Amino acid sequence: MPPRDPLSLRELEVCQWAAEGKQVSDIAKILGITPRTVTFHLERIAEKLGASNKSQAISWALKQGLVRLNIDAALVGNVDEDGQ
């Protein structure tokens, strides 16, 4: 389902950081805005995507390709049976 209105650049930035698992306070520090502004953007993202909450909005944004996870940052080497 495409967004009702396109997400703004700032909304996409907030959405990207939220998808990476950052908390509101962390996103605020990274982007140099207040936590309340981050919350506002997350509410607008959910509204624009027709989601009922932030988690659903982030999930839908990922599914629609609006944001992508940074998989390279999440890569972990294989661990053998001895835990090494």
FIRO-957506 format. One line per field, with one value per residue: x, y, z of N, C-alpha, C in turn; chain; residue in three letters; residue number from 1. Coordinates in Angstrom, 2 decimals, m for minus. Layout:
n_px <- [X / ...]
n_py <- [Y / ...]
n_pz <- [Z / ...]
ca_px <- [X / ...]
ca_py <- [Y / ...]
ca_pz <- [Z / ...]
c_px <- [X / ...]
c_py <- [Y / ...]
c_pz <- [Z / ...]
chain <- [A / ...]
res <- [ALA / ...]
n <- [NUM / ...]
This chain:
n_px <- [0.85 / 0.84 / 2.16 / m0.15 / 0.42 / 3.56 / 6.49 / 8.35 / 11.76 / 12.91 / 11.16 / 11.71 / 14.37 / 14.04 / 12.47 / 14.25 / 16.28 / 14.72 / 13.98 / 16.42 / 16.52 / 16.93 / 16.22 / 13.80 / 15.07 / 17.73 / 17.57 / 16.82 / 19.15 / 21.02 / 19.97 / 19.82 / 17.52 / 14.55 / 13.31 / 10.51 / 9.94 / 10.86 / 9.03 / 6.71 / 7.27 / 7.31 / 4.65 / 3.40 / 4.46 / 3.27 / 0.61 / 0.62 / 1.24 / m0.90 / m0.85 / m1.36 / 0.28 / 3.65 / 5.46 / 4.20 / 4.16 / 6.92 / 7.53 / 5.93 / 7.10 / 9.63 / 8.88 / 7.75 / 9.95 / 10.70 / 12.55 / 15.69 / 17.35 / 20.60 / 22.39 / 25.07 / 26.18 / 25.11 / 26.16 / 27.43 / 30.04 / 30.37 / 29.89 / 31.65 / 31.00 / 32.18 / 31.81 / 33.52]
n_py <- [m1.18 / 2.06 / 5.16 / 7.59 / 10.30 / 11.44 / 10.66 / 13.10 / 14.31 / 14.53 / 12.92 / 10.47 / 10.19 / 9.99 / 7.70 / 5.83 / 5.72 / 4.80 / 2.32 / 1.10 / 0.58 / 2.56 / 4.56 / 7.12 / 9.28 / 8.89 / 9.20 / 11.87 / 13.12 / 12.37 / 13.62 / 16.22 / 17.41 / 17.90 / 15.40 / 15.42 / 16.41 / 14.30 / 12.33 / 13.54 / 13.37 / 10.57 / 10.00 / 11.29 / 9.79 / 7.29 / 8.04 / 8.86 / 6.44 / 4.96 / 3.38 / 1.83 / 2.21 / 3.08 / 0.92 / m0.70 / 1.11 / 1.43 / m1.18 / m1.43 / 0.57 / m0.52 / m2.84 / m1.74 / m0.65 / 1.93 / 2.62 / 1.10 / m1.52 / m1.32 / m3.70 / m4.48 / m3.45 / m5.13 / m7.63 / m10.69 / m12.83 / m16.38 / m18.74 / m21.37 / m24.75 / m24.85 / m22.37 / m20.43]
n_pz <- [0.00 / m1.04 / 0.36 / 1.62 / 1.42 / 0.23 / 2.18 / 3.95 / 3.62 / 6.18 / 7.66 / 6.47 / 7.31 / 10.11 / 10.17 / 9.09 / 11.09 / 13.22 / 12.23 / 12.37 / 14.99 / 16.85 / 19.72 / 20.57 / 21.92 / 21.14 / 18.34 / 18.26 / 19.26 / 17.28 / 14.98 / 15.81 / 16.88 / 18.90 / 21.24 / 21.25 / 18.71 / 17.15 / 17.93 / 16.92 / 14.14 / 13.85 / 14.43 / 12.28 / 10.17 / 10.66 / 10.31 / 7.59 / 6.36 / 7.02 / 9.24 / 12.47 / 14.61 / 15.72 / 15.40 / 13.48 / 11.38 / 10.83 / 10.08 / 7.76 / 6.19 / 5.76 / 4.37 / 2.07 / 0.94 / 1.49 / 3.37 / 4.23 / 5.95 / 7.37 / 6.53 / 6.43 / 8.77 / 10.59 / 10.26 / 11.42 / 12.34 / 11.72 / 14.32 / 15.74 / 16.93 / 19.42 / 20.40 / 19.56]
ca_px <- [0.00 / 1.69 / 1.78 / m1.19 / 1.24 / 4.95 / 7.20 / 9.36 / 13.13 / 13.11 / 10.41 / 12.48 / 15.53 / 13.54 / 12.03 / 15.46 / 16.92 / 13.81 / 14.10 / 17.70 / 16.35 / 17.26 / 15.15 / 13.46 / 16.12 / 18.92 / 17.29 / 16.86 / 20.57 / 21.66 / 19.47 / 19.89 / 16.17 / 14.05 / 12.58 / 9.11 / 9.88 / 10.99 / 7.73 / 5.81 / 7.55 / 6.87 / 3.18 / 3.06 / 4.80 / 2.20 / m0.60 / 0.77 / 1.25 / m2.14 / m0.51 / m2.00 / 1.30 / 5.00 / 6.06 / 3.57 / 4.61 / 8.30 / 7.46 / 5.40 / 8.10 / 10.64 / 8.27 / 7.54 / 11.24 / 10.91 / 13.82 / 16.35 / 18.26 / 22.02 / 22.73 / 26.51 / 26.46 / 24.55 / 26.78 / 28.14 / 30.74 / 29.89 / 30.46 / 31.70 / 30.30 / 32.84 / 31.51 / 34.63]
ca_py <- [0.00 / 3.26 / 6.19 / 8.53 / 11.44 / 11.01 / 11.05 / 14.15 / 13.86 / 14.38 / 11.74 / 9.31 / 10.07 / 9.48 / 6.33 / 5.01 / 5.49 / 3.97 / 0.97 / 0.58 / 0.26 / 3.69 / 5.11 / 8.51 / 10.18 / 8.71 / 9.83 / 13.31 / 13.54 / 12.17 / 14.60 / 17.58 / 17.91 / 17.49 / 14.12 / 15.69 / 16.52 / 12.93 / 11.70 / 14.14 / 12.78 / 9.18 / 10.03 / 11.65 / 8.62 / 6.31 / 8.59 / 8.82 / 5.06 / 4.30 / 2.41 / 2.12 / 2.55 / 3.30 / m0.34 / m1.08 / 2.06 / 1.09 / m2.45 / m1.16 / 1.36 / m1.48 / m3.72 / m0.97 / m0.19 / 3.36 / 2.62 / m0.19 / m1.75 / m1.36 / m5.09 / m4.59 / m3.15 / m6.20 / m8.91 / m11.33 / m14.01 / m17.67 / m19.25 / m22.81 / m25.46 / m24.57 / m21.01 / m19.56]
ca_pz <- [0.00 / m1.10 / 1.31 / 1.19 / 1.02 / 0.34 / 3.39 / 3.77 / 3.84 / 7.62 / 8.08 / 6.02 / 8.20 / 11.39 / 9.92 / 8.92 / 12.40 / 14.01 / 11.68 / 12.86 / 16.39 / 17.73 / 20.55 / 20.26 / 22.43 / 20.30 / 17.05 / 18.49 / 19.34 / 15.97 / 14.01 / 16.36 / 17.10 / 20.21 / 21.25 / 20.89 / 17.25 / 16.63 / 18.15 / 15.94 / 12.83 / 13.88 / 14.34 / 10.89 / 9.34 / 10.86 / 9.67 / 6.14 / 5.89 / 7.42 / 10.29 / 13.75 / 15.60 / 15.21 / 14.97 / 12.23 / 10.35 / 10.47 / 9.36 / 6.43 / 5.46 / 5.32 / 3.38 / 0.85 / 0.42 / 1.75 / 4.09 / 4.20 / 7.05 / 7.04 / 6.82 / 6.66 / 10.17 / 11.42 / 9.95 / 12.50 / 11.84 / 12.19 / 15.56 / 15.66 / 18.00 / 20.70 / 20.78 / 19.18]
c_px <- [0.89 / 1.23 / 0.70 / m0.55 / 2.68 / 5.57 / 8.21 / 10.75 / 13.38 / 12.35 / 11.14 / 13.71 / 15.12 / 13.15 / 13.23 / 16.10 / 16.03 / 13.88 / 15.39 / 17.65 / 16.69 / 16.02 / 14.93 / 14.57 / 17.39 / 18.74 / 17.37 / 18.30 / 21.26 / 21.26 / 19.49 / 18.53 / 15.69 / 13.35 / 11.10 / 8.96 / 10.02 / 9.65 / 6.69 / 6.01 / 7.09 / 5.34 / 2.73 / 3.35 / 3.69 / 0.92 / m0.51 / 0.74 / m0.03 / m1.92 / m1.16 / m1.01 / 2.67 / 5.61 / 5.50 / 4.04 / 6.02 / 8.32 / 6.98 / 6.40 / 9.21 / 10.09 / 8.09 / 8.84 / 11.48 / 12.20 / 14.38 / 17.26 / 19.69 / 22.54 / 24.22 / 26.87 / 26.00 / 25.21 / 27.59 / 28.79 / 30.13 / 30.61 / 30.47 / 31.04 / 30.91 / 32.58 / 32.61 / 34.51]
c_py <- [1.24 / 4.29 / 7.09 / 9.81 / 10.97 / 11.48 / 12.13 / 13.57 / 13.63 / 13.16 / 10.47 / 9.10 / 9.47 / 8.01 / 5.39 / 4.69 / 4.62 / 2.52 / 0.30 / 0.27 / 1.37 / 4.16 / 6.58 / 9.46 / 10.09 / 9.39 / 11.34 / 13.82 / 13.45 / 13.27 / 16.04 / 18.22 / 17.42 / 16.12 / 14.32 / 15.80 / 15.15 / 12.21 / 12.23 / 13.50 / 11.33 / 9.09 / 10.35 / 10.49 / 7.59 / 6.77 / 8.47 / 7.41 / 4.31 / 3.24 / 2.81 / 2.48 / 2.66 / 2.00 / m0.80 / m0.16 / 1.72 / m0.21 / m2.23 / m0.37 / 0.45 / m2.35 / m3.03 / m0.45 / 1.29 / 3.58 / 1.21 / m0.31 / m1.78 / m2.74 / m5.25 / m4.35 / m4.28 / m7.56 / m9.41 / m12.57 / m15.28 / m18.07 / m20.76 / m23.45 / m25.20 / m23.14 / m20.02 / m19.10]
c_pz <- [0.00 / m0.07 / 0.75 / 0.68 / 1.12 / 1.65 / 3.05 / 4.01 / 5.33 / 8.16 / 7.66 / 6.91 / 9.54 / 11.24 / 9.79 / 10.26 / 13.28 / 13.53 / 12.14 / 14.35 / 17.36 / 18.48 / 20.16 / 20.71 / 21.60 / 18.94 / 17.17 / 18.54 / 17.99 / 15.00 / 14.53 / 16.52 / 18.46 / 20.12 / 20.85 / 19.37 / 16.60 / 16.76 / 17.16 / 14.56 / 12.78 / 13.78 / 12.92 / 9.93 / 9.44 / 10.17 / 8.15 / 5.58 / 6.25 / 8.48 / 11.61 / 14.85 / 14.94 / 14.67 / 13.63 / 11.10 / 9.88 / 9.65 / 7.92 / 5.59 / 4.94 / 4.20 / 2.03 / 0.24 / 0.61 / 2.52 / 4.03 / 5.41 / 6.55 / 7.43 / 7.11 / 8.13 / 11.08 / 11.18 / 11.14 / 11.94 / 12.40 / 13.47 / 15.47 / 16.89 / 19.38 / 21.16 / 20.43 / 17.75]
chain <- [A / A / A / A / A / A / A / A / A / A / A / A / A / A / A / A / A / A / A / A / A / A / A / A / A / A / A / A / A / A / A / A / A / A / A / A / A / A / A / A / A / A / A / A / A / A / A / A / A / A / A / A / A / A / A / A / A / A / A / A / A / A / A / A / A / A / A / A / A / A / A / A / A / A / A / A / A / A / A / A / A / A / A / A]
res <- [MET / PRO / PRO / ARG / ASP / PRO / LEU / SER / LEU / ARG / GLU / LEU / GLU / VAL / CYS / GLN / TRP / ALA / ALA / GLU / GLY / LYS / GLN / VAL / SER / ASP / ILE / ALA / LYS / ILE / LEU / GLY / ILE / THR / PRO / ARG / THR / VAL / THR / PHE / HIS / LEU / GLU / ARG / ILE / ALA / GLU / LYS / LEU / GLY / ALA / SER / ASN / LYS / SER / GLN / ALA / ILE / SER / TRP / ALA / LEU / LYS / GLN / GLY / LEU / VAL / ARG / LEU / ASN / ILE / ASP / ALA / ALA / LEU / VAL / GLY / ASN / VAL / ASP / GLU / ASP / GLY / GLN]
n <- [1 / 2 / 3 / 4 / 5 / 6 / 7 / 8 / 9 / 10 / 11 / 12 / 13 / 14 / 15 / 16 / 17 / 18 / 19 / 20 / 21 / 22 / 23 / 24 / 25 / 26 / 27 / 28 / 29 / 30 / 31 / 32 / 33 / 34 / 35 / 36 / 37 / 38 / 39 / 40 / 41 / 42 / 43 / 44 / 45 / 46 / 47 / 48 / 49 / 50 / 51 / 52 / 53 / 54 / 55 / 56 / 57 / 58 / 59 / 60 / 61 / 62 / 63 / 64 / 65 / 66 / 67 / 68 / 69 / 70 / 71 / 72 / 73 / 74 / 75 / 76 / 77 / 78 / 79 / 80 / 81 / 82 / 83 / 84]
